[in-house]
Amino acid sequence: MTFSRQRGIGSLLLWPALKAALAAALVFAALALAAVPSPYRAFVAEPYGLTQISPTLYLDDPAEAGRVAALIARAEANTAAFFGELHTDPVWVICTASACGDALDMRANGMTFGYHLIVVGPRGVSEMILTHERVHSELHRHLDLTDIWAPRFPAWFDEGLAAHLSGDARLRQPSDPRDADWIRAAQRLWDWNALRGQADWRDRYGAAARLVAEIEDIAGQDGLRALITRVGEEGADFQTEWSALTGR
């Protein structure tokens, strides 16, 4: 389902109300899910043993504030090195100990919700993981609720950009980018998640990162940034732009 850019007066009046209703439904769902251990508890972090260190940082151990703040600063600098001026200012909810991670059921190293919230588990408290999640947040500023079912950036590019810019050395990237084309099946988030049972995470993220690196190999970082601008801000079609660059 897609929404036309050309809308009548009735649609123009309805659209803000529809977005507000959807947003309210998502918040309600998050609060309901917070009743059981899950990352959604991060939306209401303080009852689960997290302390507000600053307007944008919640931590389970205030004694770790200096170390974590330094890691965040480096992640911000790494992200800005590619994007330039950063346009998002997410709230960080970070667990440094397993008890906090268990309370939030943080099986992943990190999770980014839109461009507003980043949740990090104990295994993810590193410059590389924080950079990965911060890249997600900055890319997501171009997105809205319609991108859930009709994403302007495919899931493989979202994950591949974060993996590429964070310099994740754990990944297995094929030397020939055409050998990574299988990851292009992951267009939506649920497509990406469906591949969990079919390929090791190092191969999934490695393939996605390799396709992003291919864009940079062809067009440079300026070309990669220009692609993001054309798709995210000017409404260009990602597949058309990608095919024009790669010839595939």
Helices and strands as residue ranges (DSSP letters): H 9-33, G 39-44, G 46-48, E 51-54, E 57-59, G 62-64, H 65-83, E 91-94, H 98-103, E 110-113, E 117-120, G 122-124, H 127-139, G 140-142, G 145-148, H 155-166, G 177-185, H 189-194, G 195-197, H 201-232, H 238-246
